[in-house]
Amino acid sequence: YTTMTGTTFRFRLERVRALRERREDVAKEELAGAMVAHRLCEEQEQAAADRVAQAQTEQRNGSGAPATATELLALQAYLERSEQAHLASRRDLHRQELELNRRRDALTVAAMERQALERLKETRRADHEREVARREGLLLDEMAINGFRRRAA
């Protein structure tokens, strides 16, 4: 908007502010992706834990009938593979937790940087509005004085 004195507010760091706003949006998207990946990893880790429990139960109970050495070895191998898969899924989950925390931190930093520029913009806008009001006040005072002089003459 244009004032009586013809000045409009223009924030010189608007491009930087817009860039920081975009960086914050990207950080939000990356955090959302990390949250989805983390949730998926949690589900995979739980499924692997369930397979280990199932393999342990099968090994303890067996089929009720006497088992051959080959069957016992197969059950043991299945249990070991299940445990290895569970350990791998736990490592993946830990990596995903670290990534999730990293993305949260990145979003926090991006938000703080954007907010700092937003506060600066608002401060500059308030300064501009005060200066415009001061100039318009001076202009109105001058107009009133000139009107008084014309009437007095």
C-alpha positions as CSV (number, residue, x, y, z in Angstrom):
1,Y,0.0,0.0,0.0
2,T,1.2,3.5,-0.7
3,T,1.1,6.1,2.0
4,M,0.5,9.8,1.9
5,T,4.3,10.4,1.6
6,G,4.4,7.8,-1.3
7,T,6.6,5.2,0.5
8,T,5.9,1.5,0.7
9,F,7.5,-1.0,2.9
10,R,10.0,-3.3,1.2
11,F,12.0,-5.9,3.2
12,R,15.4,-6.1,1.6
13,L,16.0,-9.6,2.9
14,E,12.7,-11.0,1.5
15,R,14.5,-13.4,-0.8
16,V,16.6,-14.8,2.0
17,R,13.4,-15.1,4.2
18,A,11.6,-16.9,1.4
19,L,14.6,-19.2,0.9
20,R,14.7,-20.0,4.6
21,E,10.9,-20.6,4.6
22,R,11.4,-23.1,1.7
23,R,14.3,-24.7,3.6
24,E,12.0,-25.2,6.5
25,D,9.3,-26.7,4.3
26,V,11.9,-29.1,2.9
27,A,13.0,-30.0,6.4
28,K,9.3,-30.7,7.3
29,E,9.0,-33.0,4.3
30,E,12.2,-34.8,5.1
31,L,11.1,-35.3,8.7
32,A,7.8,-36.7,7.6
33,G,9.7,-39.1,5.3
34,A,12.0,-40.1,8.2
35,M,8.9,-40.7,10.4
36,V,7.4,-43.0,7.8
37,A,10.7,-44.9,7.4
38,H,11.0,-45.2,11.2
39,R,7.5,-46.6,11.5
40,L,8.2,-49.1,8.8
41,C,11.4,-50.1,10.5
42,E,9.6,-50.5,13.8
43,E,7.1,-52.8,12.1
44,Q,9.9,-54.9,10.5
45,E,11.7,-55.2,13.8
46,Q,8.5,-56.4,15.6
47,A,7.9,-58.9,12.8
48,A,11.4,-60.2,13.1
49,A,11.0,-60.4,16.9
50,D,7.8,-62.4,16.4
51,R,9.6,-64.8,14.0
52,V,12.3,-65.4,16.6
53,A,9.6,-66.1,19.3
54,Q,7.8,-68.5,16.9
55,A,11.1,-70.3,16.1
56,Q,11.9,-70.6,19.8
57,T,8.5,-72.0,20.5
58,E,8.8,-74.5,17.6
59,Q,12.2,-75.6,18.8
60,R,10.9,-76.1,22.4
61,N,7.7,-77.9,21.5
62,G,8.7,-79.6,18.3
63,S,5.9,-81.4,16.6
64,G,5.3,-83.7,19.5
65,A,6.7,-86.6,17.6
66,P,10.3,-87.7,17.8
67,A,12.4,-85.5,15.5
68,T,15.3,-86.6,13.4
69,A,18.7,-85.0,13.7
70,T,18.1,-83.3,10.3
71,E,14.8,-81.8,11.5
72,L,16.5,-80.6,14.8
73,L,19.3,-79.0,12.8
74,A,16.8,-77.4,10.4
75,L,14.9,-75.9,13.4
76,Q,18.1,-74.7,15.0
77,A,19.2,-73.1,11.7
78,Y,15.8,-71.4,11.3
79,L,16.1,-70.0,14.8
80,E,19.6,-68.7,14.2
81,R,18.6,-67.1,10.9
82,S,15.6,-65.5,12.7
83,E,17.8,-64.2,15.4
84,Q,20.3,-62.8,12.9
85,A,17.4,-61.1,11.0
86,H,16.1,-59.7,14.2
87,L,19.5,-58.2,15.1
88,A,19.8,-56.7,11.6
89,S,16.3,-55.2,11.9
90,R,17.2,-53.7,15.4
91,R,20.4,-52.1,13.9
92,D,18.2,-50.7,11.1
93,L,15.8,-49.4,13.6
94,H,18.6,-47.7,15.6
95,R,19.9,-46.1,12.4
96,Q,16.4,-44.9,11.6
97,E,16.1,-43.4,15.1
98,L,19.3,-41.5,14.6
99,E,18.1,-40.3,11.2
100,L,14.8,-39.2,12.7
101,N,16.6,-37.2,15.4
102,R,18.8,-35.7,12.8
103,R,15.8,-34.6,10.8
104,R,14.1,-33.2,13.8
105,D,17.2,-31.2,14.7
106,A,17.4,-29.9,11.1
107,L,13.8,-28.8,11.2
108,T,14.3,-27.0,14.5
109,V,17.3,-25.1,13.1
110,A,15.5,-24.2,9.9
111,A,12.4,-23.0,11.9
112,M,14.6,-20.9,14.2
113,E,16.4,-19.3,11.2
114,R,13.1,-18.5,9.5
115,Q,11.6,-17.1,12.7
116,A,14.6,-14.9,13.2
117,L,14.1,-13.3,9.8
118,E,10.3,-13.0,10.4
119,R,11.0,-11.1,13.6
120,L,13.5,-8.9,11.8
121,K,10.9,-8.3,9.1
122,E,8.3,-7.3,11.6
123,T,10.7,-5.0,13.4
124,R,11.6,-3.3,10.2
125,R,8.0,-3.0,9.2
126,A,7.2,-1.4,12.6
127,D,10.1,1.0,12.2
128,H,8.9,1.9,8.7
129,E,5.4,2.5,9.9
130,R,6.6,4.7,12.7
131,E,8.8,6.7,10.2
132,V,5.9,7.0,7.8
133,A,3.6,8.2,10.6
134,R,6.2,10.7,11.7
135,R,6.6,12.0,8.1
136,E,2.9,12.2,7.6
137,G,2.5,14.0,10.9
138,L,5.1,16.6,9.8
139,L,3.4,16.9,6.4
140,L,0.0,17.5,8.1
141,D,1.5,20.0,10.5
142,E,3.1,21.9,7.6
143,M,-0.3,21.9,5.7
144,A,-2.0,23.2,8.8
145,I,0.6,25.9,9.3
146,N,0.3,27.0,5.6
147,G,-3.5,27.0,5.9
148,F,-3.3,29.1,9.0
149,R,-0.9,31.5,7.3
150,R,-3.2,31.9,4.3
151,R,-6.2,32.6,6.5
152,A,-4.2,35.1,8.6
153,A,-3.0,37.0,5.6
